[in-house]
Amino acid sequence: MTDNIPKTMHAVVLTGHGGFDKLKFHRDWPVPVPESGEVLIRVAACGLNNTDVNTRSAWYSKGNNDATTGDALVGAEGEDGTWGGASVSFPRIQGADAVGTVIRVGDGVTHSLIGRRVIIDGWLRDWNDPLNREKAGYFGSECDGGYAQYTKVSHQQVHPVDTTMSDAELATFACSYVTAENMLNRAAVTDEDTVLITGASGGVGSALIQLANRRGAKCVALCGAGKADAVKAVGPLAVIDRASANLGSALHDAIGKDSVDVVADVVGGVLWPQLINALTRGGRYTCAGAIGGPIVEFDLRTFYLRDLTFTGATVPPPGVFQDLIGYIERDQIQPLLAATYPLEELHTAQQAFIDKRHVGNIVVKPFV
Ligand SMILES: NC(=O)c1ccc[n+]([C@@H]2O[C@H](COP(=O)([O-])OP(=O)(O)OC[C@H]3O[C@@H](n4cnc5c(N)ncnc54)[C@H](OP(=O)(O)O)[C@@H]3O)[C@@H](O)[C@H]2O)c1
């Protein structure tokens, strides 16, 4: 298994902030060499995600107030960084949701991992201080990721998984489902809760539906009008068109009451005041994204007079990934694979991802 590893590989390399021209396909990029504690992985599939789009376009810059469009922010500079605020070091291979086979191990790593199909946990940690969020990084942001034929990562981040799902199906899970489960944990969602989910057709939103259902909560999904049937099939109690003029009355029509216990939000934007207004007294708002716009109108009176609790959700504790593996192996969650593309067609794949006519996630495959 370790004998036939080439010296060079196909890889898509981000060369700076900007448009698609900054994402360059190479046929002769060096294959990484695993260092002590690391493993080398032959990548079978890698899911797309908005962190890649946002980092490329410099959306995380404090100079940007707009929704994610994938268009380059004019005037973006090197210090306009990644999700974590630090600047990006170029060239960078993006791609967080890699699935593949371990083909070589560095010093100190058990050889029993060689030949195992694994999902990569994207969270880079100081493994002597794994709960310290200040020391967290992300695969494909603070180190090279999975838009390549081979990648390397700490052995602590690879998880063998016992399932008949395809590589591409497995590559839909990691980022979205860990984020969604972390949101539900942060909001302490139980089977007594009704949860309103935004961006429900997307990766995190559809994960939120499945994972909230898994713990017995009732879900109400907000999505674009054309996607209602597909989102309904994921299993929420009700689906509401996000263009509804009055969210409270739309909720009343859908579930017989105009408030919910929890809002799990990845969209923000203009609808945000109505989301907060839909929370019952003592309700919880948890947020992991702002694809519809990061700057919102916040009436502090609603927050304190209703005794609301707000949680942000980005860096999860390590156990969340292990929980996810269990849900996959026990068939408690199902993949929503919208399309696969060859890695060489990453521009086309990412444009489809930005266009958002799909439900679930899109995946690229580096060996075709
Ligand atoms: N904090 C973290 O660690 C973390 C992890 C993953 C993702 N995120 C963030 O969470 C957000 C959602 O991620 P995702 O992977 O679920 O995204 P996604 O798969 O692209 O789905 C986002 C969904 O949001 C809805 N939407 C509503 N308004 C939109 C607008 N103005 N532009 C685009 N889409 C809009 C769309 O669904 P409808 O049309 O059906 O409404 C879309 O399918 C992103 O901002 C992402 O960066 C954060």
PDBQT file of the ligand as one rigid body, heavy atoms in Angstrom, charges set to zero:
ROOT
HETATM    1  N1  LIG A 401     -19.406  28.295  12.200  1.00  0.00    +0.000 N 
HETATM    2  C1  LIG A 401     -19.046  27.210  11.533  1.00  0.00    +0.000 C 
HETATM    3  O1  LIG A 401     -18.214  26.442  11.961  1.00  0.00    +0.000 OA
HETATM    4  C2  LIG A 401     -19.719  26.936  10.218  1.00  0.00    +0.000 A 
HETATM    5  C3  LIG A 401     -19.712  25.657   9.669  1.00  0.00    +0.000 A 
HETATM    6  C4  LIG A 401     -20.433  25.434   8.487  1.00  0.00    +0.000 A 
HETATM    7  C5  LIG A 401     -21.074  26.481   7.861  1.00  0.00    +0.000 A 
HETATM    8  N2  LIG A 401     -21.017  27.708   8.402  1.00  0.00    +0.000 N 
HETATM    9  C6  LIG A 401     -21.706  28.839   7.767  1.00  0.00    +0.000 C 
HETATM   10  O2  LIG A 401     -23.100  28.604   7.803  1.00  0.00    +0.000 OA
HETATM   11  C7  LIG A 401     -23.724  29.128   6.641  1.00  0.00    +0.000 C 
HETATM   12  C8  LIG A 401     -24.505  28.028   5.956  1.00  0.00    +0.000 C 
HETATM   13  O3  LIG A 401     -23.600  26.980   5.632  1.00  0.00    +0.000 OA
HETATM   14  P1  LIG A 401     -24.094  25.745   4.767  1.00  0.00    +0.000 P 
HETATM   15  O4  LIG A 401     -22.925  24.891   4.557  1.00  0.00    +0.000 OA
HETATM   16  O5  LIG A 401     -25.330  25.171   5.322  1.00  0.00    +0.000 OA
HETATM   17  O6  LIG A 401     -24.469  26.506   3.437  1.00  0.00    +0.000 OA
HETATM   18  P2  LIG A 401     -25.239  26.043   2.138  1.00  0.00    +0.000 P 
HETATM   19  O7  LIG A 401     -25.193  24.572   1.998  1.00  0.00    +0.000 OA
HETATM   20  O8  LIG A 401     -24.700  26.885   1.088  1.00  0.00    +0.000 OA
HETATM   21  O9  LIG A 401     -26.741  26.443   2.470  1.00  0.00    +0.000 OA
HETATM   22  C9  LIG A 401     -27.104  27.744   2.820  1.00  0.00    +0.000 C 
HETATM   23  C10 LIG A 401     -28.596  27.907   2.592  1.00  0.00    +0.000 C 
HETATM   24  O10 LIG A 401     -28.987  29.181   3.091  1.00  0.00    +0.000 OA
HETATM   25  C11 LIG A 401     -30.135  29.616   2.379  1.00  0.00    +0.000 C 
HETATM   26  N3  LIG A 401     -30.034  31.041   2.130  1.00  0.00    +0.000 N 
HETATM   27  C12 LIG A 401     -30.847  31.965   2.668  1.00  0.00    +0.000 A 
HETATM   28  N4  LIG A 401     -30.476  33.193   2.297  1.00  0.00    +0.000 NA
HETATM   29  C13 LIG A 401     -29.428  33.049   1.492  1.00  0.00    +0.000 A 
HETATM   30  C14 LIG A 401     -28.618  33.977   0.770  1.00  0.00    +0.000 A 
HETATM   31  N5  LIG A 401     -28.796  35.289   0.819  1.00  0.00    +0.000 N 
HETATM   32  N6  LIG A 401     -27.604  33.470   0.047  1.00  0.00    +0.000 NA
HETATM   33  C15 LIG A 401     -27.394  32.158  -0.019  1.00  0.00    +0.000 A 
HETATM   34  N7  LIG A 401     -28.135  31.228   0.644  1.00  0.00    +0.000 NA
HETATM   35  C16 LIG A 401     -29.140  31.696   1.400  1.00  0.00    +0.000 A 
HETATM   36  C17 LIG A 401     -30.233  28.768   1.117  1.00  0.00    +0.000 C 
HETATM   37  O11 LIG A 401     -31.332  27.915   1.289  1.00  0.00    +0.000 OA
HETATM   38  P3  LIG A 401     -32.814  28.338   0.894  1.00  0.00    +0.000 P 
HETATM   39  O12 LIG A 401     -32.722  29.011  -0.435  1.00  0.00    +0.000 OA
HETATM   40  O13 LIG A 401     -33.556  27.073   0.861  1.00  0.00    +0.000 OA
HETATM   41  O14 LIG A 401     -33.266  29.262   1.965  1.00  0.00    +0.000 OA
HETATM   42  C18 LIG A 401     -28.988  27.897   1.137  1.00  0.00    +0.000 C 
HETATM   43  O15 LIG A 401     -29.232  26.590   0.689  1.00  0.00    +0.000 OA
HETATM   44  C19 LIG A 401     -22.598  29.719   5.800  1.00  0.00    +0.000 C 
HETATM   45  O16 LIG A 401     -22.514  31.099   6.066  1.00  0.00    +0.000 OA
HETATM   46  C20 LIG A 401     -21.356  29.014   6.314  1.00  0.00    +0.000 C 
HETATM   47  O17 LIG A 401     -20.191  29.782   6.138  1.00  0.00    +0.000 OA
HETATM   48  C21 LIG A 401     -20.369  27.957   9.560  1.00  0.00    +0.000 A 
ENDROOT
TORSDOF 0
